[in-house]
Amino acid sequence: MTSRSFPLWLALVFAMLCGAGIALQSRINGELGSRLGDGVTAAAISFGSGLLILIVAMAIAPVGRRGLGRVVAALRGRELPWWYVAGGAAGAFLVLSQGVAAAVLGVALFTVSVVAGQTVSGLVLDRVGLGPGGRRPITPARLAGAIIALAAVTWAVSSQFGGGVPVWLMLFPLIAGLGLGWQQAVNGQVRVVAESALTATFINFAVGTTVLLVLMAVDWNVRGLPNPLPAEPWLYAGGAIGCVFIAAAALLVRVTGVLLLGLATVAGQLVTALLLDVLAPTSTRAVAFSTIGGTLLALVAVAVASVRWGRRPEPGARAEQG
């Protein structure tokens, strides 16, 4: 799939669906972590179950195995830097930052910090051309879209703000947000080398699961074992959902660029989180007007950032592959 053969508007729709998957996965993993009394274990279960699904898929699909061979050959020949295959570690760090900082900062400040990091990394990584779509200039429309998106998320969660939190602790989710943009960029590069989104997703989950299993072992040693596993099957669907949106993001980033992919997924997250709060609330509080307004503003941010970006290619930008 190239940016010429796949329309931008459709890529943005799929990116928003990826955001919907992230919001749904967060709700599922959050509930699993609550039942277990251990968020790190819940994340390891989510990543691990996704990895099991992908192992089966790799065994069935020859294209995935051929792609893995291409990636290994590219790593041996130093055509692909080793850190390009470490994108899954960014997801693991996000989980770690949730365990360290989310409870202290609150969901609002945590979310704003993550989105701020993700937006900045999207602008920078597009500018230097780390993503598979090459370099994309920081145009006024893209910069305005990024600023509007940050304002939208801040407004959407403003009803949850509280005081008295250490500012330095916001570095954890900020770095996690920076890592999310990098993860999308390098996963996209691996997908291009492998010629398979399945391969890129498998590598992402293998790395993330390894990191989380190490963290889980440390967590168990320090805090003891979690609560018994709950019986409801839907609590273990987070890994399967993650397989879908990680694979989709690896495909879409070549069309949208890192920034626009991030903005669209954030918009999808907000819309889905709003629908979940209305249709399946976990709190007795009514949905705040700021949540609705911020969600609508996030959609505006995506529209603004996508205006005319593809009509003025930067001089010297590398040609699209494939």
N, C-alpha and C positions, 0 to 999 in steps of 0.2 A: 504493500500500500504506500503510495506517495501523496504529497500534498496536491499534486496535479490531478490525480485520479480520484481523490476523495474530497468532497466539498467541505469547507470549513464549518458551515452551519450544522452539518450532520455530525462532524467530529465534536462540536460543542455539546450537542444533544447527548451523545454517548458519554462525554466527559461528565456531564451533569448526572447521568445515570451512575457513573462511577462514584460520584460524590454521594448519591443516594445509598449505594452499597456500603460506603464507609460509615455513614450515619447509622445504618441498620446494624452493621457489624459492631459498632461502638456500643449500641444498646444491648446487643446479645452478649458481647464480651464483658460489659459492665455488670450485667446481671449474673453471669457466670462467676466473675470475680467476687461479687457480693456473696453469692452462695458458698463459695470456697473460702471466703475470708482471705484471699490471696490473689491480687491482681497479676503478679508475675506468673504464677502457675496458670491462671486463666489464659494469659497471652501465649504461654508455651503450648498449651493445649490447642489453642486456635491455630498457631503457626504449624504445630506438629500435625494436626489433622489435615490442614491444607497440603502439607508436604506429602502425606500418605496418598492423598488423591492424585497429586502430581506424579508420584512414583508409578502408580497404576497407569496414568495417562502416558507417561514416557515409555512404559513397557508395551503399551498397545500401539502407540503412534510412532512409526519409523522417523517421521520428520523431526520429532523431538530429539531422538538419539543422534540423528545426523547433525542436528544443530549443536548438540553438546560436543560432538567431535570437532566441529568447526571452531567452537569457542576454545577448546583445549589446544587445538593447533595454533590459533591466533595468540593465545597466552604463551605457548612455548616459543613461537616466533617473535614475540614481543611486539606483535602488531596491535594487540589489545592490552592496555595497562592492567595490572592485576587488580587495582582498586576499582575498576569498572564492574567487576563481578561481586563487589562487596555492598551493593545497594541494600540488601536485606538487613544489614547492620543498622541502617538508619531507622527502619521500622522497629527494631529491637530497642534502639535508644529512645524512641518516642514512648514506648511502653515503660522504660525505666524512668523517664522524666515524669510520666503520669504517676508512678508510684512514689516518687520523691517529692514532687512539687504540686500536683493537682489538688490534693487534699488541703494543703496550706494556702495556696493562692486562690482556690475556688475555680469553678468551671469557667467563669467569665474571663478572668485575667489569663488563665491558662490558654483558653481558646484564642484570645486576641494575640498573645505572644506567639503561638504557633503560626497563625495566619500572617503575622508580621514577618516572621522568619521565612515562611514559604514564599511570600510576595517578593521580598528582597532577593532571595535566591533565584526566583524566576526571572527577574529583571537582569541580574548579573550573569546567570548561566546562559540566557539567550544572547546577551551581548557578547560574551566570549565564545559562544558557539559550541558549548559542551554537549548539547542535545544533538540527536541525529539529524535534525532539520537544518543545522548550520547556524550561522550568526544572524541575529535579528536585532535591528537597531532599537534604541529606547526612544520611540516616537512620543510626541505629546499625548496621543490617544492612549498608548499603552501605559504611560506614566499616570495619566488621569484615571484610567481604569484601576490601576493598582491602588491609588490613594482612595478612590471611591470604595473599593472592596474592603480596605482596612476600616474605613469609616462605617461601612455597612455592618461588618462583624462587631465592631465596638458598640454600635447602636443596638444590634440584635440582642446582645448579652448584657446591656447596660443595667437592666433591672436586677441583675445578679451581683453587681459590684459590691464589695465590702471593703473595709479599711483595715489598717494595721498589719499589712503583710510585708515581709522583707523584699525589697526591690531586687536584690541580687539573685533571689530564687527564680526570677523570671528568665534568667539566662538559660535554664534547663529547657523550657518549652520553646524559647527563641532559637536555640541551637537545633532542637528537634525539628522545627519548621524549616530551618536552613537545610537540614538533612533530607527532608521530604522532597524538596525541589531537586537536590542532587540525586536522590534515589530514582526519580522519574527520568532524569537525563541519562544516567548511566545504564539503567535498565533498557531504555530505548536504544542506546548504542549496542548493548549486548544482543538485543533483538535483531538489529541490522546485520551484525556479524553472523549470528546463528541462523538467520533467515527463518526464525521461528519464535513466536511469542510464547509458546509452550516452554521452550528451553530457557528463555529469559526469566519466566515466572518460576520455573523449577529452581534455578540458581538462586533467585531472590529468596525463596522460601527455605532452601537448604541452609543458606548463610544465616538468615534470621532465626531459624529454629535452633541452630547450633549455639548462637549467642544467647538465646533465651534459656536453653537448657542449662548453660553454665550459670546464668543469673539465678535460675530456679534452684539449682543445687546450693548456691551460696545462701539464698533466701531460706531454704529449708534448714540449713545448718544454723542460721542465726535465729530464726523465728519458730522453727518447728514445722511439722507437717500441716497442710491445709485441712479444711473440713472434708468429709466424704463427698465424692462426686454426686451431683444431683442426677435424677433419673430422666428428666425431660429431654428428649432428643434435640429439640430446637436450640437448646443452649450450646450445642456443639456445631452449629451451622456457620459460625464465624469464619472458619478456615476455608470452607467452600466458597463463601462470598468473596473472601480476599483473593482467592485464585482468579476469579472473574475480573475484579477491577484492577488487579496488578497487571494481568495480561492485557487488558484493554488499554491501560495507561501506557504500557510499553509500545503499543501500536499507535496510539493517538498522538503521542508527544512529537512525532515527526511532522504531523500536520499542523498542530496548534502551536508548538513551541512550549517551553517549560512554564512561562508566565501564564499564558492563556489557559493551559491545561489546569494549572493550580487554581485560577480564579473560577473556572467553570465547575471544578469539583467542590470548591468551597460553597458556591451557590447551590449546587445539588445537595450538599450536606445540610445547609440551612433550611432549604425547602422541605427536605425529608424529615429533619428533626422537628420542624414546625408541624408537619402532618402527624408525626408520631405523638407529639405532645397533645394534639387535638383529638386524635382517634384512639390512642392507647397511652394515656397519661400515666406517669409514675409519681406525680405529685398532685395534691388537691388544689394547688394554686392555678388561677386562670392564666391563660396565655397573655403576656403583656403586649401592648400595642407596639412597643419598641421592637419586640421580636418579629412581628409581622412587617413593620416598616423596614427594619434592617435586612430582612430576607428579600423584600422587593428591591431594595437598593443594591443588593448583591447581584441581582439579575441585570440591573442597569450597568453595573461595573463591567460585566462580561461583554455587554453590547458595545460599550464605549471602547474597551480595550481591543476589540476585534475590528474596529472601523479602519478600513484601508491599509491594514498592516501588510497585506500581501502584495500591494500594488506599487510599493516603492522599495525594491530590494536594495540592500546596502551595497555600495561598490566594494568589490573584493569578496563578497560572501561566497562561500563555496557552493558549488552546484549540488542540486539534490541528487541523491543516489537512486539507482534503480528505476 
